[in-house]
């Protein structure tokens, strides 16, 4: 029997997450707002390009409601598969653009010592990009607590993955030789927070 310390965190892959006609709309939205993206931050050290290189946009525009409704429709399945109590409080959402050389070193998304009344509980990452795919890499790597076992989840077009916020995870390096913003790896990252009391 595998000890929990050596076990890869629970996760749920959700293919065909949105209606396919929405994906080009999302790519166009990203490109139209390229100038508004800012360097991605880490929770503890802010902008730190030794730990993370990517760009993020907090403004989801008309797509915030689209994602919230889709996640709520899958809430029971997600929380049940991950073994997390269904006490949803609010959504924390952002778009992330990962171009050539982007990465995110191993980390967890739970908060220690702050925001304890509304801790991050579940992460949902939705992947989308222009077709044909013009980048390589960018997989989500989930680590067991001992950092010995792991699983890589590719950023497949119009797919999403849900996993507990306590899971150690990283984004593997992205290779996008053209350097064109519009051909990179795009994602919508959602942290679900819940009230503990």
N, C-alpha and C positions, 0 to 999 in steps of 0.2 A: 504494500500500500504506500502511495506517495504521500510523504509528509507535507502539510500545508505550506511549510517554509520553502519547499522545492516545487510547488505547483504553480503553473502559469495562471494569472488572474482570470476569473470568469469574464467572458466577453460575448457579444452578440453582433454578428455581421448582418446587415440589412441591405440586400441588393435592391435595385429599382426603387430607391427611396422616394423619389419625386416623379411626377409625370415627366417623361423624357423631353417634352417640348419646353419645359421650364429651364432646362440646363443651358441652352444658348442664351436665354434671357439673363440668367445669372452671370454668365461669362461676360456678356455685354455690360452689365451693371458694374462688374469689377473693373473693366477697362475704362468705362466712363468716369469712374471715381478714383482712378489710379493716383492722381495728385494728392488725394486726401489720405492715403495710406501712410502709416507711421511705423517706425521700427518696432518689432515685437519686443515685449518686455517679459522679464521673469518676475515671479511673484515676490522674490526676496531681494533681488539686486537691480531691478529696473532693466534698462537696456544694457545688455552684457553680451557682446558678440563672440565671447569665448564659449558661452553656453547656448546662445540662440541667435540664429540669423533667419529672419522672415519679416514680412510686413503685415500689419493688421489694420482693420477698419471696424470701428464700433457701430457705424451707421448701416443698418441692414435695410433701411427704406421699407418698401412694400413687402419685402420677403420675410420680415420678422414674423408676421402673422402666419404666413405660409408654413414656416418651420415649426412654430409653436403648435399649430393645429395638427401637423403631421406627428410630432413627438407625442402629443397628448393622445392621439389615436393609438399609439403603440406603447403607451405608458405601462399598461398591465404586463405585457409581454416583456418589456425591458426590465422592469423592476423584479419580476418573478425570476427571470433567467439569471439575473445578477445577484439575487438574494438580498435585495435592498428594500427596506420598508417604503411603502408608497405614501410619503408625506411631502408632496411637492409644494414648494413655497414660491419660487420664482426662477425665471430663466436669466442666465448670464450668457450673452451671445456676442460673437464677433466673426467677421470674415478674416481669413488668413491667406496671404499669397506667398508662395514659396518658389523662388526662382533659382537660378544656377548657384550652387553652393549653399543653399539653405539647409538648416538642420536645427534640432533641438536636443540637447544632451539629456540623459536620464533625469527624471524628476517625478514628483507626485503633485497632485493638484488640490490636496486637502490643505486646510489652513491650521497652523499650530499657534495657539495662544491668542488669536484674534478671530473675529467673526464667528465665534463659537455658537452663536444663536442661529446662524444661517450657514452651516458648513456646506461646502461643495460635496455632493454625494455621488453623482453619476456624470460622466462625460459622454457626450455624443459628438462624433466628428463625421461630417458629411463631406464627401469628395466630389469635385466636379472639375472639368477642364474642357478645353477646346479639342475637337476631334479633327484629324487623327492625333493621337497623343504625341507630343513633341518633347517630353521629358522622360527621364528614367529615375528610378529610386524613389525616395520619399515615403517608404513604408512606415507604418506605425509599428514599433517594436514594444511588446509587452513583456516585462521581466517578472520572473518569480522573485520572491523576497530574498532568496539567496543569490540572485543575479547569475545563476548558473543555467537555468532553463529559461527559454523565451519562445515567443511566436511572433512572426512578422506578418502584418496584415497589409496587403497592397492597397494603394489609393485608387481603387477601381472606379471608373466613371459612374456617377449617379448611385454610389453606394454609401452606406454609413456604418459606423461601428460604435457600439456602446460598451463602456467598461467602468468599473468603479473608480472614483476619483482617488482612492488610496493606492491604486496600482502604480507601480514604477513603470514609466513608459518614456519613449523617446521617438523623435522623428529622424529617420535615417537620411543621409545626405541626398539632395536633389541634384540631378545633372540636367541642365537645360541649355545646350550649347548656343542657341540663337540669342539668348539674353533678352528676348522679347517678353515683356510683362504678360502679354495675352496668351502666351503658350506655356505658362508655368502651371504648377500644381496649386489648385485652389481648394479651400475648405471653409466650411462653416463650423465653428467650434462652439459647442453649447455646454455649459456647466449647470447642472440642475442643483439648486440649493434647497434645503429643507430646514424647518424649525425643530430644534431638539426638545423644546418644552411645550 
